Amino acid sequence: MRIGTINSKVMHVFLLFSLLFASPVFAERLKDMASIQGVRSNQLIGYGLVVGLDGTGDQTTQTPFTVQSIISMMQQMGVNLPLGTNLQLKNVAAVMVTSALPAFAQAGQTLDVTVSSMGNAKSLRGGTLLMTPLKGADNQIYAMAQGNLVVGGVGASANGSKTQINHLGVGRISSGATVERSLPNPIAQHGTINLELNESDFSTASIVADAINARFGNDTATPENGRVIRVQTPANIQDRVAFLGKLESINVMPAKGGAKIILNARTGSVVMNQAVMLESCAVSHGNLSVVINTAPVISQPGPFSEGRTVSTQVSQIEINNAPGKVLMLPSAVSLSDVVKALNAIGATPQDLLAILQAMKASGSLKAELEII
């Protein structure tokens, strides 16, 4: 066997062991950590009418805005109703139409819309949304919506009995709105862009700026604060788009976050991150339970007597106070050690909320407590 072949096999074995025992690298793409300032979606909203319902629309006597909308729409179409006309319609429902205008949307692009009943319509199933303008926060029209609704629920009722699956008051129209006005392009207005980190952290902002400068050269990125990083972009718009594509694909190792524990007071859930530390402390935990048993007691009258049967309730109350135990929790610097120490207490999740707050107040728990 040749020596070159032996060396090649040894090298392959060495590479295999290196891959198996290499420490994991938890790097994240920059597009998952930050967003470009100004590149976002904008909420749209509109008020409209859904027609063609099978008798499941608004009760017009209880929803006067539906009648007003119908009269206004018919007047715009040249139909004038006599004064005092009492409309009793069952196939029309007043709805709110919502959608989101994505970044870089152009005129003619279609959007999905959500149609929600705002009256007392029983169902929007089978209805058609009439032309509805969708406005932004500046009260300008950015899209027009119209189309047939798709409702995921179904229901039926007869003789007082009712059966319903899912929700019938909300429907969706795929590609139901057409964009009529486009927004300005935020990346074509200036020679710089601002990257906004999803979570403010001065260490991570500095690491991201160093990674960008290492990829594209010095003075390309400058951290403004713990969230915003100013990045110089090419002057040509075509080069700028390619530059941003490469920028988003940079892998960055974020800084280790602060120690934090999330407590859900309603469900008793406790979630902690890897940075939580615990100093040596003593914890006493005991249980107090109250048990109440109620049993009926029936008294029967004697034979041939004029008495009546009497029924009463007798309650027994028992209080159990389990003896508390003082446990010594050693210092723990890793998450697994902290979990082992807390499990040694043997407390329920609800009791653990109070214990963690007491440990935080005593200074033994090195973490921020957030109660949701």
C-alpha positions in Angstrom: 0.0 0.0 0.0 1.3 3.4 -0.9 2.2 6.0 1.8 0.1 8.6 0.1 -3.0 6.4 0.4 -2.3 5.9 4.1 -1.9 9.6 4.7 -5.2 10.3 2.8 -7.1 7.8 5.0 -5.6 9.2 8.2 -6.6 12.7 7.1 -10.2 11.6 6.4 -10.4 10.0 9.9 -9.1 13.2 11.4 -11.6 15.4 9.6 -14.4 13.0 10.6 -13.5 13.2 14.3 -13.2 17.0 14.0 -16.7 17.3 12.7 -18.1 14.9 15.3 -16.6 16.6 18.3 -16.6 20.2 17.1 -18.4 22.6 19.4 -21.7 23.9 17.9 -21.7 27.4 16.6 -25.0 29.2 17.1 -24.6 31.9 14.4 -27.7 33.7 13.0 -28.3 35.3 9.7 -28.4 39.1 9.8 -31.9 39.1 8.2 -33.2 37.1 11.2 -31.7 39.5 13.7 -32.5 42.9 12.2 -34.7 44.7 9.7 -34.1 47.7 7.4 -35.7 50.8 8.7 -38.7 51.8 6.6 -39.1 48.4 4.9 -42.3 47.2 6.5 -45.9 46.6 5.8 -48.7 49.1 6.3 -52.2 48.3 7.6 -55.2 49.0 5.5 -58.9 49.2 6.6 -62.2 49.8 4.9 -66.0 49.6 5.5 -68.2 47.8 3.0 -71.2 45.7 2.3 -71.6 41.9 1.7 -74.6 40.9 -0.4 -76.0 37.6 -1.6 -76.4 36.0 1.8 -79.1 33.3 2.3 -81.2 35.1 4.8 -78.3 35.3 7.3 -77.5 39.0 7.0 -78.0 41.9 9.5 -81.3 42.6 11.1 -81.8 46.1 9.7 -84.0 47.2 12.6 -81.1 46.7 15.0 -78.3 47.8 12.7 -79.3 51.2 11.2 -75.8 51.8 9.8 -76.5 48.9 7.4 -79.6 50.6 6.1 -77.9 54.0 5.7 -75.1 52.3 3.7 -77.5 50.7 1.4 -79.5 53.9 0.8 -76.3 55.8 0.1 -75.0 53.2 -2.3 -78.3 53.1 -4.2 -78.4 56.9 -4.5 -74.9 56.8 -6.1 -76.3 54.4 -8.6 -79.2 56.6 -9.5 -81.9 54.8 -7.4 -83.8 57.2 -5.1 -86.0 55.6 -2.5 -89.1 57.4 -1.2 -88.8 59.1 2.2 -89.8 57.0 5.1 -89.1 53.7 3.3 -88.6 50.9 5.8 -86.1 48.4 4.4 -86.3 44.9 5.8 -83.3 43.2 4.2 -81.9 39.8 5.2 -79.2 39.2 2.6 -77.0 42.2 3.4 -74.3 42.6 6.1 -72.1 45.5 7.0 -68.5 44.4 7.3 -65.0 45.7 8.0 -62.3 44.8 5.5 -58.7 44.6 6.6 -55.4 43.9 4.8 -51.7 44.8 4.8 -49.8 46.7 2.1 -46.4 45.0 1.9 -43.2 46.9 1.3 -42.4 47.8 -2.3 -46.0 47.0 -3.4 -46.8 48.4 -6.9 -50.0 49.5 -8.5 -51.8 46.5 -9.9 -50.5 44.0 -7.4 -53.2 41.9 -5.6 -53.6 41.5 -1.8 -55.5 39.0 0.4 -58.2 40.6 2.5 -60.1 39.6 5.6 -63.8 40.4 5.9 -65.4 40.6 9.4 -69.0 41.2 10.3 -69.7 44.2 12.4 -73.4 43.8 12.8 -75.6 40.9 13.9 -75.3 38.8 10.8 -75.6 35.1 11.5 -73.2 34.0 8.7 -71.2 35.5 5.8 -71.1 32.2 4.0 -71.8 32.5 0.3 -71.7 36.4 0.3 -70.0 38.8 -2.1 -68.1 41.8 -1.0 -69.0 44.9 -3.0 -66.3 47.4 -4.1 -64.7 48.7 -0.9 -61.9 51.3 -0.8 -59.0 50.4 1.6 -57.4 53.3 3.4 -54.2 53.8 5.3 -53.4 55.7 8.5 -53.2 58.9 6.4 -56.8 58.4 5.2 -55.6 57.9 1.6 -57.0 55.1 -0.6 -54.3 52.5 -1.4 -56.3 49.5 -2.6 -59.8 48.5 -3.8 -61.4 45.2 -2.6 -64.1 43.1 -4.1 -64.9 39.4 -4.5 -66.6 36.3 -3.2 -65.9 35.3 0.4 -64.6 32.0 1.5 -65.8 31.1 5.0 -64.2 28.2 6.8 -67.2 27.4 9.0 -70.7 25.9 8.4 -73.8 26.0 10.5 -77.5 25.0 10.4 -80.5 25.5 12.6 -84.1 24.2 12.8 -86.9 24.2 15.4 -84.7 25.8 18.0 -81.8 23.5 17.5 -78.5 24.8 16.2 -75.2 23.3 15.0 -72.1 25.2 14.1 -68.6 24.3 13.1 -65.9 27.0 13.3 -66.6 30.7 13.0 -69.1 32.1 10.5 -68.7 35.8 11.0 -65.3 36.2 9.3 -64.3 35.3 5.7 -61.3 35.8 3.5 -60.8 36.7 -0.2 -57.6 35.5 -1.8 -56.2 38.2 -4.1 -59.4 40.2 -3.3 -57.8 43.7 -3.4 -55.9 45.5 -6.1 -53.2 48.1 -5.1 -54.0 51.5 -6.6 -51.1 53.5 -5.2 -47.5 52.5 -4.4 -45.4 53.7 -1.5 -42.0 55.5 -1.9 -39.0 53.2 -2.0 -37.2 53.7 1.3 -33.9 52.3 0.1 -33.7 54.5 -3.0 -33.9 57.9 -1.3 -30.6 58.1 0.6 -27.1 56.8 0.4 -27.4 55.1 3.8 -29.8 52.7 5.4 -30.5 52.0 9.1 -30.5 48.4 10.4 -32.7 47.9 13.4 -32.0 45.0 15.7 -35.0 43.1 16.9 -33.8 43.4 20.4 -31.7 46.3 21.7 -28.2 45.2 22.8 -25.1 47.3 22.7 -22.8 44.3 22.5 -24.8 42.7 19.6 -24.8 46.1 17.8 -21.1 46.3 18.0 -20.6 42.7 16.8 -22.9 43.3 13.8 -21.1 46.4 12.8 -17.7 44.6 13.0 -19.0 41.7 10.9 -20.3 44.2 8.2 -17.0 46.1 8.2 -15.1 42.8 7.9 -17.2 41.8 4.9 -17.4 45.1 3.0 -14.6 47.2 4.4 -14.0 49.6 7.2 -16.4 52.5 7.9 -19.2 50.7 6.1 -21.3 50.3 9.3 -21.4 52.5 12.3 -23.5 51.6 15.4 -25.7 54.6 16.4 -27.0 53.0 19.6 -28.0 49.6 21.0 -30.6 49.1 18.2 -29.8 51.1 15.1 -26.7 50.6 12.9 -26.1 53.0 10.0 -24.8 51.3 6.9 -23.3 53.0 3.8 -24.8 51.7 0.5 -23.6 52.0 -3.1 -24.8 55.0 -5.1 -26.2 52.9 -7.9 -29.7 51.4 -7.1 -28.9 48.1 -8.9 -25.7 47.7 -6.9 -27.6 48.7 -3.8 -30.1 45.8 -4.1 -27.2 43.3 -4.6 -25.4 44.8 -1.6 -28.4 44.4 0.6 -28.8 40.8 -0.5 -25.2 40.0 0.6 -25.7 42.0 3.8 -28.7 40.0 4.9 -26.8 36.7 4.4 -24.0 37.6 6.8 -23.8 35.1 9.7 -23.4 36.8 13.1 -22.9 35.4 16.6 -25.1 37.5 18.8 -24.0 38.5 22.3 -25.2 36.5 25.2 -28.5 38.0 26.5 -29.1 39.0 30.1 -30.4 36.6 32.6 -34.2 36.6 32.6 -37.1 34.5 34.0 -40.6 34.7 32.6 -43.4 33.9 35.0 -47.0 33.3 33.9 -49.1 34.0 36.9 -52.3 32.6 35.2 -50.9 29.2 34.1 -48.0 28.8 36.5 -45.5 28.5 33.6 -41.9 29.3 34.4 -39.3 29.8 31.5 -35.7 30.8 32.1 -32.7 31.3 29.8 -29.2 30.0 29.9 -27.7 33.0 31.7 -29.7 32.5 35.0 -27.4 32.0 38.0 -28.2 31.0 41.6 -26.2 31.7 44.7 -26.2 29.6 47.8 -29.4 30.0 49.8 -31.8 28.2 52.2 -35.5 27.7 51.3 -38.3 26.6 53.5 -41.4 25.2 51.8 -44.6 23.8 53.4 -48.1 23.0 52.4 -51.4 24.1 54.0 -54.6 22.3 52.9 -58.2 22.7 54.0 -60.6 19.8 53.4 -64.4 20.2 53.8 -66.7 17.2 53.6 -70.5 17.6 53.6 -72.8 14.6 54.1 -76.6 14.6 54.4 -78.2 13.3 57.7 -81.8 12.1 57.5 -84.0 11.8 60.6 -87.0 9.4 60.3 -90.1 9.9 62.7 -91.3 7.0 64.9 -94.0 4.6 63.6 -97.6 5.8 63.9 -96.4 9.3 64.9 -97.3 12.6 63.2 -93.7 13.6 62.7 -92.1 14.3 59.3 -88.8 13.2 57.8 -86.1 15.9 58.3 -83.0 16.1 56.2 -80.0 18.2 57.3 -76.4 18.8 56.1 -73.5 18.0 58.4 -70.0 19.4 57.4 -66.6 18.3 58.7 -63.7 20.6 58.3 -60.1 19.3 58.4 -57.0 21.4 58.2 -53.7 19.7 57.3 -50.5 21.7 57.7 -47.5 19.8 56.3 -44.3 20.5 58.1 -42.0 22.8 56.2 -38.5 21.7 55.2 -35.5 23.9 55.1 -33.4 23.0 52.0 -29.9 24.2 51.3 -29.6 25.1 47.6 -25.9 25.2 46.5 -24.5 27.8 44.1 -25.4 27.1 40.5 -23.9 28.7 37.4 -25.5 26.7 34.6 -29.1 26.3 33.7 -29.1 22.6 34.4 -27.8 23.1 37.9 -30.4 25.8 38.5 -33.2 23.4 37.4 -31.9 20.6 39.6 -31.8 23.0 42.6 -35.4 24.2 42.0 -36.6 20.6 41.5 -35.2 19.7 44.9 -37.6 22.1 46.5 -40.6 20.0 45.4 -42.9 22.9 45.0 -45.8 23.2 42.5 -45.5 25.7 39.7 -47.8 28.1 41.5 -45.7 27.9 44.7 -42.6 28.3 42.6 -43.7 31.8 41.5 -43.6 33.0 45.1 -40.4 31.2 45.9 -38.6 32.8 42.9 -39.8 36.2 43.9 -38.5 35.7 47.4 -35.2 34.4 46.1 -34.9 37.5 43.9 -35.6 39.8 46.8 -33.0 38.1 48.9 -30.4 38.6 46.2 -29.6 34.9 45.7 -31.3 34.7 42.2 -29.2 36.5 39.6 -31.9 37.1 37.0 -34.6 39.6 35.9 -38.1 38.5 36.8 -40.9 39.3 34.3 -44.5 38.4 35.2 -46.9 38.1 32.3 
